[in-house]
Amino acid sequence: MGSVHVDHWIAQRPAPQRQMFEELRYLIKSQSSDISEKISWSIPFFYFNGPLCYLKPDAEGGIAVSFMKGYLMDQTEFPLLEQQGRKQVRSILLQSVEEIASSNLEIYLQVAMSLNAEK
């Protein structure tokens, strides 16, 4: 049922941002068949052994990929992560489909998933 809501949510986005959301969603879900999704707080959240990350549109047309345990990811190894005054969540702001392709987001996702696998 969550996928239907996420499908609808993405369909409501403006065209350039919609393509980015579709690319990011595919990239996130392709990391594991155990990743689930649902709309929470009016944005798409992805779960893998608990909350993994969420996608949030920004006012300039970009999308922030925010990692729930981003504070545990080493800033020197993951320089694209931004704190933005938050204690735990860290985000990568992407402005285009091309930035998604060059961001190495798969590595960030794999590390975030390993952090969620640790109890």
N, C-alpha and C positions, 0 to 999 in steps of 0.2 A: 504494500500500500504506500510506503514512503516514496518509492520511485515514481508513482503516478503524481504525487504532490510535487516532487522535484521537477518532473517533466513539465507540469503546468507552470510552476514558478519560473523556470528557464524560458518557456515560451512567451512569458509576459515581458521579458527584458528587451531593450532596444537591440536592433540587428547586430551592430558591431560587438556589443557586450555579450549578446546571446551566443555568438560563435565562440567567444572566449570561455564562457561558462560551460558550453558543451565540451570543448577541448579539455578543460580542467577536470570536469566530472569524469570523462573517459579515462584520463591519465590516473586519477585517484583510484577509481574502481578497478582499473586494470592491474593494480598492484597485488590484489588478492580477491578471491571470490568470497572471502569472509568480511569484506567491507560492506557495511550497510549505510543507508542514507535516509535522512528525513529533514523536513523543514522544522526548525526550532528558532524561536525569536525572529521569525520572518526571513530567515536565510537558510541555505542548504548546509547541513552538518553531516559529517561522515564519521562512522564509528568502526573501530577495530579494537576489541577488548576495552571498550569505553570510548569516550569522545576522542577522535583523532585530530580532525581539523574542520574548518568551515570556510566557506567562500562568501565574501562580502563585497558588494559593489561600492566603488568610491565615486565621489561627485564628478570627477574628471573623466569617467568612463573606464577606469581601470578596475581591477579586481584584487582584493587582498586575500591571499591564501594564508589562513591563520592556524597555527599549530598550538593545540591545547597545552602541550608540555614543551613548548619552545624554549622555555627558560633552562631546560636541561641540555639543550643543543649548544655546543661550543661555538661561540661567536667567531672565533678565528677559522674554524672549519666551515662555518655556514654564514658567510659575511652578508648575504642578502637579507637575513632576518633582522627585523626592526622591532624594538621594544615598545615604542610609542607610549611610554609612561605606564605600562602594564606590568604586573608582578610575574605572571606566568606565561601568558600568551605572547607569541612572537609571530610576525607576519612578513610575507614577501608581497610587495605590491607589483603587479604585472599590468602593463599598459597595452599589450598587443599579443596576438597569436604568436608572432615571431619571438617575443620575449618568453613566452611559455616554452617554446622549443629550445631556447638557449639557456634556460634557467637551471638545468639539472634538477628539476623538481623531483624526479624519481628518487634521487639520493636522499633528499630531505624527507620524502614520504617513507622510505625504507627505514631511516633512522627513527622517525616518529613512531612507526609501527613497532620497532624493536623496543622503544621506551614504553609503549603501551603493553607489550607482552611481559615486561618485567613487573612483578608484583611487589 
